[in-house]
Amino acid sequence: MTIEKPAYWAVLPAGVRYDETLPASAKLLYAEISSLTNQEGYCYASNAYFMALYGISDATVRTPSAGRPSGGSTRGSIPRQPPRLTPRQK
């Protein structure tokens, strides 16, 4: 697996940064997801990507978001196809 290390900036909102219930690894993953989202408009990375990039376990990738769908800071969705773009009318 080729590990891409994008040079895009990351966003870590105050609500995530100061959330005492989130471990530091979850905050770092949030920032990485933000960075990848800036590149394509959505995060395309798998858990395996984050595991290889940071040398962490699958449990570390999964645990930060476990049990937080209603009060959490992220919303996960996997697009079946990329959105179709239409040319701008002149």
N, C-alpha and C positions, 0 to 999 in steps of 0.2 A: 504494500500500500504506500503510495506516495503521500507524504504529509506536507500539505501546503501550509505555509506560515504567512498569512496575508499581512500586508503592511497598512491595513485600514485601521482607522481609529475605532474605539469601542465606547459605548455609552453605559454608564453605571449610575442609574438614577438614585437619588437620595433614599427613596423608599426601599430599594434593594440594599444600598450601601450600609444603611443604619439598621437593617432588620436583624435583630439579635437572635432570631430563630434560624437564620441561615448560616451554615458554616462558610468559612472563607473560600473553600473550593467551589461552592455553589455560586458565590459572587463572581469568581473568576470565570466560571463556565457561562454565566449570564453575559459577562462582558465579551467573551469569545463569540457567543451566539450573536450578540449585537454586531460585532465586527463582520462576521460572515453574512449577516443580513444586509449590511451596507453594500456588500459587493454585488449580490444578485437580487436583492429585494426579498429574499427569504433565506432561511438557513437550510442548507442542503446536507449538512454533516450528520453522520451516524454516530452512535455511541462509540463504535470502534475507532472512528476518527479522533474523538476526544481522548480515548484511552491511549492511543498511540502518540498523540501530540504531547500530552502531559505525563505519560507514564503512570496512569492511574487505573484503578480497577473498574469493572463494570458497575459494581455496587456504588462506587463514588460518583459515577456519572448519573446513575438512576436515583440515588437516595435524596439528593437535595430537592428534587421536585416531587417526591412521593408525598402524597397526602396534602398537596397544596393546590389542587385545581380550582377550588372556589375562592380561596383567599390569596392565591399565589400571584406572582408578578408576570408569569409567562402564560401563553396560551399555545398549545401545540396543535399543529395541523400539518398533514402531509398532502400536498397537492398531487392529484392524480396526473395532471398535465400542467406544464407552465401556462400561465395566462396568455391568451392570444392578444397580441398588440396590433392595433389598427393604425395605419398611417394618419398623421395629423392632416386635417383639411386645410388647404391654403386659402 
